[in-house]
Structures are given as structure tokens and as C-alpha cells.
Amino acid sequence: MDRARTAAAPAEAPAAHRTGVAVEHAEQRPPSDGEAVFAVRDLTVSYGSNPAIVDVTMEIRRGEITALIGPSGCGKSTFIRCFNRMNDLIPTARVRGEITYHGVDLYGKGVDPVEVRRRVGMVFQKPNPFPKSIADNITFGPKVTGMKFDPDEIVERSLKRAALWDEVRNKLDDSAYSLSGGQQQRLCIARAIAVDPDVILMDEPCSALDPIATGRIEDLMRELQERYTIIIVTHNMQQAARVSDRTAFFTAEVESEENDHRFGRLVEYDLTENIFKNPQDSRTEDYVTGRFG
Amino acid sequence: MGVATPERTVRKALGELQRPAERKTKERVFRFLLFAATVVGVVVLGVLIVSVAIDGVPRINSTFFTNYYSRFPERTGIRSGLTGTLSLMVLTASFSFPIGVGAAIYLEEFAPKNRLTDLLEANVSNLAGVPSVVYGLLGAAVFVYLLDFGRSLLAASLALSLLILPVIIVAGRESIRAVPQAIRQGGLALGGTPWQVASRQVLPAAMPGILTGTILALSRAIGETAPILVVGAAFTRRADNVPWEPLDSFTALPIQIFQFVSNFQEEFRVDAASAGIVVLLVVLLLMNSAAILLRNRYSRRW
């Protein structure tokens, strides 16, 4: 489903002006031609008899940041939780279609969600550190996954990668709750990278943070991109434009006239630059230009 | 904003701001009744404690703790009752705590949502309301005779464990449920198995609440007389009942107090009994303050 194109230079300037969203780095960083980490085919997720997201087909490429955007109720959070099988925790959730992870069917027989989650980490909407010390938050993952590790070393390395080390190096035994919200979220990122995952899922990681903390997380994402494939759900279009290589736009459709139940559908998936400067679908254009709702 | 209000309306509205006198008195009366309702229990308890303390405290001396029961009132003591009670507590806690916590974890974290689970849950709550003497009879039938533990410390502590198990389970479930879902999700997302997340994150986070509930349940058990009487507590016992002799016969503080009260001599009936009650109350208050301390110290805002 990749519709990567070479951008037509002359058409660009007015388009950027029109959307009013700056696409900063898409030009500097040509997207990789990396292999597909995830391949999603005809994926439908339902809660009971209500579909939440319908017929999604797309590929997530190695080493890229993929942003999932769209209005509330479009199923982006449901969708991102398919990649580490967090939807398994909801008894009524049913997944149809296929997601392969490096070619292996993620929902195939005998696939252990615990093993999946060891490779596909996740950062949640609200920072959710464990009620323990900063160091214990980092070492929990390595401990339960049975890694052989040196605690001091893994704590320092993870916190450095999450750009938190300098702020907490002298209080590693303090409660994680003593940190600010932005620091807590970076701790959660540090915790996720401590198990050295392949992919990191971020479900609106900045929605509970102020703009400065948000900026730091965004900078961090760019650094993490060198090692990890990142998928991020965001409500913030500027954020998608700033950090992501590719963007998928989902829309919420009303199921029927009688009830107000909504389900999501993938409208357009392309290089972030194209989504914001030169969208193919009028619904995408309406959304990114703010004409939506 | 910006819309002018006619002056008349404003004046009228201001007049309504004042409370009519009649409503004021009514409110006062109600407030007093509510206050009285709050105070009545505390006052009665206070009077009781003071009168018991006046009778009992002068009787308390060191030999009261170190002597066994004696038929001479000035030489009698509560040594066997106190050691019996402490042994009962240790044994009861070591049976009921692991079982109760295990049941609470299972019901909250692992039990499938089905009819059997619903049935289990409903019955755990029901068991909390069963009269204690019934647990005593059950203990007598099962532990004393069927399992042939005899009228022993072990049989009594097992009966008391059954008695407080529902309370521990309910308290445990509540504190486990209070641990936010985000903690579980965070643990699972890092590749923890459900058991690892439950045992290493959820349980430690819930532990202060569980301990508080357990201590309060134990302090209920410590004052129970009926079940251990039915199981066969002895009135007198010329030996220390320590937990490492669980098949020994035993007595306990409430039993000894009962025995003092039944005596016709006033030195027993009033002085020794009151002194025993004071000791029992002090033990109870100590346990309850430990529970409160624990709760305040570790209470968490999520």
C-alpha cells in the first residue's frame, strides 16, 4: 500500500502554505527503503459485535517513525494495540485479518503475546511508572524477561538513551513518583528500551505533557529512531509532521443511522510530506488543514 | 455579562439570600441530632473503658503477667492466657494470611468471568457474615475430631483462620483492585507474564492495604471467645502455650477473663477480670494503631 512518490517541487510551496503545518525534516531524511517490520492485511478489530477499525492494510518499515493520526473514535489506539497484542487483555476484542511481524503471523497459533511484547515495547498516554524506585523501574523488564544484565550498567545506558540520566543520576533510588510528568514519561521510555526491543509503540505519549516536555520527547524520538522502529499515535498534527517519516490518516465513520457507533478506516498512508503538503484524498486534506469538524 | 439587571430584581434576589429563621432552627436541631448520634457510641465506650481501668489498673503488676492461674486472687495471673492468645495470633496469621492473599489474587487477577467465579465471590462475602460460633462448631467437628488434632492450639487457630479468611479476602481484593490498571499494562507491555506482573508489581503495591486488613481481622479474632470455647479451650493451664507446641491444649485471654468473671470472689470477679480486660484492650489498641500507622505511612495517591 505504499504510494511513495517523488515530490513535485513546484507544487510544494503553495501547498505548505495552505496547510499551515511545517514539515521540517521529511526533506532532510529520505525514508529508508527498509524491510517491512509489520505487514497488516485486511485487519478488522471488533469489540463484541461493534467494529472499532475496519479493513486496514499497510506496512510499517524498519527504522522509520510512523504516525497514526485521525479524529477521536477512528480506532488508532485500538490499532496500535494490535502490534503488541495488548488488545488480548480486553475479553471482547476480536481481531480478524492478518498482521505479520518479520513475516510471522502475530496472531498465529502458538504465538505467545508475552514474547511479542518483549520485542515490541509500548509507551502509554499517561506516564505509568511503577510505584518503585527509578532504578527498579528500569530493571523490571530485564528481570522478568530473564536477560543477563548488570543493573548499574543497564540503568545508566537506558536513562542516557532516554535523555534522563543527567537529571536523575544522583537519585536513582528515589521513587519514580517524585519525578515530573515529562520525566516520568521519559522514564517509561527508558524502561521500554531497557529490554532492547525491536519496535516501540507510543500511544499519544505527549498528551499529558506541557509543550517543553513534549519537545524533549520529540527530540528523543528522533534519536531513538536510529535503533528502533517507532509507531506513534497522536492527536497533534504538528507533532506528526515534525517527527514522523510516514503518516497514516484514519477517519471515523458512523456505522448506521440508528446508533452513533463509530468505527475507523484507513484513508491515506503515505510519506508524511505528502500527507501534509499534497494529500490525495479530500478527507485527508480537510483534516490536515483543520477544516474537519 | 454586559446585560443590565433591573434594580428591583437585584434587591429581591438579595433578600432571598438570607435564611428564614424557622429553617435555621430546624437545621440546628438536625445538626445536634447527628452530632449526638456520632457521640453516643464513643461516650458509652469511653465510660466503659474508664470504669474498667479504675477497677483493673491497680491490680496490674508484674506477677499478674508472670503467674499462672491460682485460686488465691492475689496470686493469680494471666500468663497462660496471654501466651495462648499470642500463640493463637501467630498461628492464625500464618494460616489465614497466605491463603487469604492467594484467594484475593486469584479472584482479582486470574479468575475467568463465569458463573463459578460469581458463585465463589458471592459466597466469600456471605461467609464474612456467618456467626463465629458456627466456625467454632465447624472447627470442633473437622479439626478436633475428624482430623484428630484434639482440643489444641492448632485446631483453635485453624477455626479462627476460617473465621477471618473472608475478611482478609475481601480487604485483599479491595486493595488489589485499587492498583491502577496502568501499572498492570505497563508491566505486561514490558514482556512480563501475568503472574510476574501480579506478584512483582500489583501485590507489592497492594500490600499496605492487605496488611491493614489482615491486622484488623486478627484483632477481631483476638477477642473472639465463642469459637475457641467450642473448639475446647481449657480454663486453666499450667504451661506456656507457645506456637512450637501447636498440639498442646491451650487457653486464651478472653477465656481467662470469662473465668475470672464467673468466680464469686470480688477480687476475681471485679479486680482480676478488669485487669485482664485492660490487658486485652491494650493489645487490641496496639494492633489497631499498627494498622492505622501502616495505612498512613504507605497510603498512595495514584
HADDOCK unambig.tbl for C-alpha pairs under 7 A between the chains (distance, minus, plus):
assign (segid A and resid 114 and name CA) (segid B and resid 191 and name CA) 5.08 0.50 0.50
assign (segid A and resid 114 and name CA) (segid B and resid 192 and name CA) 6.53 0.50 0.50
assign (segid A and resid 114 and name CA) (segid B and resid 193 and name CA) 6.11 0.50 0.50
assign (segid A and resid 115 and name CA) (segid B and resid 191 and name CA) 6.55 0.50 0.50
assign (segid A and resid 117 and name CA) (segid B and resid 189 and name CA) 5.55 0.50 0.50
assign (segid A and resid 117 and name CA) (segid B and resid 190 and name CA) 6.15 0.50 0.50
assign (segid A and resid 117 and name CA) (segid B and resid 191 and name CA) 4.79 0.50 0.50
assign (segid A and resid 118 and name CA) (segid B and resid 190 and name CA) 5.97 0.50 0.50
assign (segid A and resid 118 and name CA) (segid B and resid 191 and name CA) 4.39 0.50 0.50
assign (segid A and resid 121 and name CA) (segid B and resid 189 and name CA) 5.97 0.50 0.50
assign (segid A and resid 121 and name CA) (segid B and resid 190 and name CA) 6.07 0.50 0.50
assign (segid A and resid 122 and name CA) (segid B and resid 189 and name CA) 5.82 0.50 0.50
assign (segid A and resid 128 and name CA) (segid B and resid 182 and name CA) 5.90 0.50 0.50
assign (segid A and resid 128 and name CA) (segid B and resid 183 and name CA) 6.22 0.50 0.50
assign (segid A and resid 128 and name CA) (segid B and resid 186 and name CA) 6.58 0.50 0.50
assign (segid A and resid 130 and name CA) (segid B and resid 183 and name CA) 6.13 0.50 0.50
assign (segid A and resid 131 and name CA) (segid B and resid 205 and name CA) 6.96 0.50 0.50
assign (segid A and resid 141 and name CA) (segid B and resid 190 and name CA) 5.41 0.50 0.50
assign (segid A and resid 141 and name CA) (segid B and resid 191 and name CA) 6.77 0.50 0.50
assign (segid A and resid 144 and name CA) (segid B and resid 192 and name CA) 5.54 0.50 0.50
assign (segid A and resid 144 and name CA) (segid B and resid 196 and name CA) 6.88 0.50 0.50
assign (segid A and resid 145 and name CA) (segid B and resid 191 and name CA) 6.37 0.50 0.50
assign (segid A and resid 145 and name CA) (segid B and resid 192 and name CA) 6.72 0.50 0.50
assign (segid A and resid 192 and name CA) (segid B and resid 190 and name CA) 6.34 0.50 0.50
